[in-house]
Amino acid sequence: MSDPGILPIVECGDPVLRRPAEPVDPSDLRTSEVRLLIARMRATMEAAPGVGLAAPQVGVPIRLVVLRDGPERWGQLTEDERMARERYDLPFTVLANPAFQPAGDGEQVSFYEGCLSVPGLTGVVARHRAVRVEALDEHGEPVDRVFSGWAARIVQHEVDHVRGRLYLDRVESRSLSTIGSYARLWAGRPTEDAAASLGFALSRLAAQPATDHGQSSAAIFRPRRRAVPGRLRDDHPAGPPGKRHPR
């Protein structure tokens, strides 16, 4: 479909962002309704621009996310900054009913991140450097894949959305900055500089139990009651476009 349409992005304060989303019935992934939703989510993410978008962010309370990262989204990052963030090309990816576990040694790394649903702010969040994700793709086929580096951060951010959480729940509160302050003071500098100046510690936590990260594998594949609403919510005007980091 050449023009699937841009959806309004729901902003923080709306209850849809704070409720755990409903599982997607695998059979729904073959419907024209969900295919159109995926196309519109992709168009919305690319127009924002962002690197990930969850269905609750467009007012649809189901466990469905889209991802995409690439050079066109890396902005003013230097090669050293891109390598430090392990930011590589991530082709367009659809994950339905995603769940993850920490991969490797469960190491966490801290970087500034932002959110299309929380315009104007950015803050430091510690997330697992690598995660193993189980989900369904847009065709209902099983996904079992390890994401690492920035792609792992994007996945964790979006899984938070379908669990009713925002990055604000995990952020180092003393690191919170407006986009303007971040660009002026911390862009291009190590996160350690912000931690030292703003007075917060960089977390390196051990891996948490898998039950904290999403539903069991059985829930990913098990048919559930239909959770796709009859229409998309369109009563939340999108905020003005702006430079957001890293979404």
Summary of the structure (lengths in Angstrom):
residues: 247
radius of gyration: 17.3
end to end distance: 24.7
largest distance: 51.7
contacts: 787
relative contact order: 0.23
helix: 32%
strand: 24%
